[in-house]
Amino acid sequence: MLKANGAAINEPTIGSGAYARQGVTSSLLNWAGTQSSGSTTASTGTSGTTSNNNGITYPQPTGNWAATPAVVWGLALYDASSGGNLIMFGPIATPTSITAASTPPAIPVSDLTITLL
C-alpha cells in the first residue's frame, strides 16, 4: 500500500501500525493464466493480463498507516518483503485512511488485475 504525502509517494513504515507487505508467490495457484480470470492452467491467452486467484489480506491495523490528512491511495508490487525493488504501482478504487479501528485491508479474489503491455 502507498500513501501520498504532498508531492512524494511513501510506503507506510513496515511494522508501524502493524503494516506489512503481503507476499504472494509466483504460481498458477496465486495468479491466473492470461486466458481468463481464475485460470490455474499455463497461459495461452495474449492479453498480458493476470489477476489474483486468492484473496490477499493485510494484518489488523494497530495504528495509522498514513499521517493525517493523508490517505492510502495505491498499491505497489515489490520483489522483497522489505527494501527490494519497486516493480509497479497503481491506484486503488477507493483511497482511504487506515487506522487502528479499521477492518484489515483486503484484496478480494480477481480484484488485483495486472496488465503488461
C-alpha positions as CSV (number, residue, x, y, z in Angstrom):
1,M,0.0,0.0,0.0
2,L,1.2,3.5,-0.7
3,K,0.3,6.8,0.9
4,A,0.5,10.3,-0.7
5,N,2.4,12.9,1.3
6,G,2.5,16.1,-0.7
7,A,4.4,15.5,-3.9
8,A,6.1,12.4,-2.6
9,I,4.9,8.8,-2.6
10,N,5.8,6.9,0.5
11,E,5.2,3.4,1.7
12,P,4.0,3.2,5.3
13,T,6.8,2.1,7.6
14,I,6.9,-1.6,7.8
15,G,5.8,-2.6,11.3
16,S,4.2,0.8,12.0
17,G,0.6,0.2,12.9
18,A,1.1,-3.5,12.1
19,Y,1.7,-2.6,8.4
20,A,3.5,-5.4,6.5
21,R,3.9,-6.2,2.8
22,Q,2.0,-9.3,1.8
23,G,3.9,-11.9,0.0
24,V,2.2,-13.7,-3.0
25,T,4.4,-16.2,-4.7
26,S,4.5,-16.6,-8.4
27,S,2.4,-19.6,-9.2
28,L,-0.8,-20.6,-11.0
29,L,-2.4,-21.2,-7.6
30,N,-1.9,-17.5,-6.8
31,W,-2.0,-15.8,-10.2
32,A,-4.4,-16.5,-13.1
33,G,-3.2,-17.6,-16.5
34,T,-3.7,-14.9,-19.2
35,Q,-6.6,-16.7,-20.8
36,S,-9.1,-15.9,-18.1
37,S,-9.6,-14.7,-14.5
38,G,-9.4,-17.6,-12.1
39,S,-7.5,-19.8,-14.5
40,T,-5.0,-22.2,-13.0
41,T,-3.5,-23.5,-16.2
42,A,-0.5,-22.2,-18.1
43,S,-1.1,-19.0,-20.0
44,T,-2.4,-19.4,-23.6
45,G,-4.0,-16.0,-23.9
46,T,-2.5,-13.0,-25.5
47,S,-4.0,-10.3,-23.3
48,G,-0.9,-10.0,-21.0
49,T,-3.5,-9.7,-18.1
50,T,-3.4,-11.7,-14.9
51,S,-5.3,-11.4,-11.6
52,N,-5.0,-12.8,-8.1
53,N,-6.5,-16.3,-7.7
54,N,-6.6,-15.9,-3.9
55,G,-7.7,-13.1,-1.6
56,I,-4.9,-11.0,-0.1
57,T,-5.4,-9.8,3.5
58,Y,-3.2,-7.4,5.4
59,P,-2.8,-7.6,9.2
60,Q,-5.2,-5.9,11.6
61,P,-4.0,-2.3,11.9
62,T,-2.9,-1.3,15.3
63,G,-2.4,2.4,14.4
64,N,-2.5,4.8,11.5
65,W,-0.8,3.7,8.3
66,A,-0.7,7.3,7.0
67,A,-0.3,10.7,8.7
68,T,-3.4,12.8,8.8
69,P,-4.8,14.0,6.4
70,A,-3.0,11.7,4.0
71,V,-4.8,8.5,2.9
72,V,-3.6,5.2,1.5
73,W,-4.3,5.7,-2.3
74,G,-2.4,2.9,-4.1
75,L,-0.8,-0.5,-4.1
76,A,2.8,-1.4,-5.0
77,L,4.5,-4.6,-6.1
78,Y,8.0,-5.2,-4.7
79,D,10.4,-8.1,-5.2
80,A,11.2,-8.4,-1.5
81,S,9.4,-8.3,1.9
82,S,11.3,-5.2,2.8
83,G,13.6,-2.9,0.8
84,G,13.9,-4.5,-2.6
85,N,12.9,-3.1,-6.0
86,L,9.6,-1.5,-6.8
87,I,8.2,-3.4,-9.8
88,M,5.0,-1.4,-10.4
89,F,2.3,0.6,-8.6
90,G,-1.1,2.0,-9.2
91,P,-4.2,3.5,-7.6
92,I,-6.8,1.6,-5.6
93,A,-10.5,2.1,-6.3
94,T,-11.3,3.9,-3.0
95,P,-8.5,5.8,-1.3
96,T,-8.9,5.6,2.5
97,S,-7.4,6.3,5.9
98,I,-6.3,3.2,7.7
99,T,-6.4,3.4,11.5
100,A,-6.4,1.0,14.5
101,A,-10.2,1.0,14.2
102,S,-10.1,-0.2,10.5
103,T,-11.1,-3.6,9.3
104,P,-7.9,-5.2,7.9
105,P,-7.4,-4.1,4.3
106,A,-8.1,-6.9,1.8
107,I,-8.0,-7.5,-1.9
108,P,-10.7,-10.0,-2.9
109,V,-10.1,-12.7,-5.5
110,S,-9.7,-11.3,-9.0
111,D,-9.7,-7.7,-7.8
112,L,-6.0,-7.1,-8.4
113,T,-5.6,-7.1,-12.1
114,I,-2.2,-6.6,-13.8
115,T,-1.7,-6.0,-17.5
116,L,1.7,-6.0,-19.0
117,L,2.0,-4.1,-22.3
